[in-house]
Amino acid sequence: MAPLDSLVKQHVAPVMKAAGFRRSGRTFRLIAANGDQAVLGFSRHYVDPEACVFEVGYDIVPAPYWEWINRHAASDDTRGPVAFSAAAMVSGRAVPPPHAAHAPDSEDSYFRAHWALREDNGLTCGEALAEVLRDEVVPQMVHLLDRSRLLEECRHPTLPVMRLVPLARVEILLRLNAAPSGEIESLLADVVPAAPYDTFIDWVRQRVAARSKAAGQSSNTTP
């Protein structure tokens, strides 16, 4: 078994399983009742012949955002989101303590987030990663899996995560299934098209219209 896979099996899997995450290889996924997903994964970097250098990243992917991204995909072609794919609303990294970092003295946050697994530090690196996941990363992921908390974080950042979607779109996507149609329409006024062919506004209006139609049909069939 490769050293990184061994580390994942021995030190990462138990922590993630205890938190309710499901594992597929090096990917761990927690799915909320509304379909929103928290995903954690690994990215290997072949930059040091004497160490296995890797990142541990996590993404929060609300169901409406995933539906928007995959709006043109056939239903049977759509796979679940994976870490490091940029198909997320916010993302973060598990930052290693100095003794498990590849570049502990780097002032660049990108390089500072790289872990280094060597022949002589397998146990300490694994234990450090398990601790960071258990005490920091998993609580953050679970916290952000709540849409109201995710929206508040996007509005007023306090956690070490990066928002990947414009705030105007975040407001709409996180409220798309519950906010009155008038509020959604008002929020659309702040959306800046990403390109001439950006169909986000039309897509949102179609979703709101479909939601209103379904609600009307439901009320008409109620005895």
Sequence and secondary structure as in RCSB ss.txt:
>XXXX:A:sequence
MAPLDSLVKQHVAPVMKAAGFRRSGRTFRLIAANGDQAVLGFSRHYVDPEACVFEVGYDIVPAPYWEWINRHAAS
DDTRGPVAFSAAAMVSGRAVPPPHAAHAPDSEDSYFRAHWALREDNGLTCGEALAEVLRDEVVPQMVHLLDRSRL
LEECRHPTLPVMRLVPLARVEILLRLNAAPSGEIESLLADVVPAAPYDTFIDWVRQRVAARSKAAGQSSNTTP
>XXXX:A:secstr
  HHHHHIIIIIHHHHHHTT EEETTEEEEE TTS EEEEEEEEE   TTSEEEEEEEEEE HHHHHHHTTTS G
GG     TTSS SSEEEE    GGGBSSTT S HHHHT EEE TT HHHHHHHHHHHIIIIIHHHHHHHTSHHHH
HHHHHS  SSEEE S HHHHHHHHHTTTS HHHHHHHHTT   SSTT  HHHHHHHHHHHHHHHHHHHHHH  
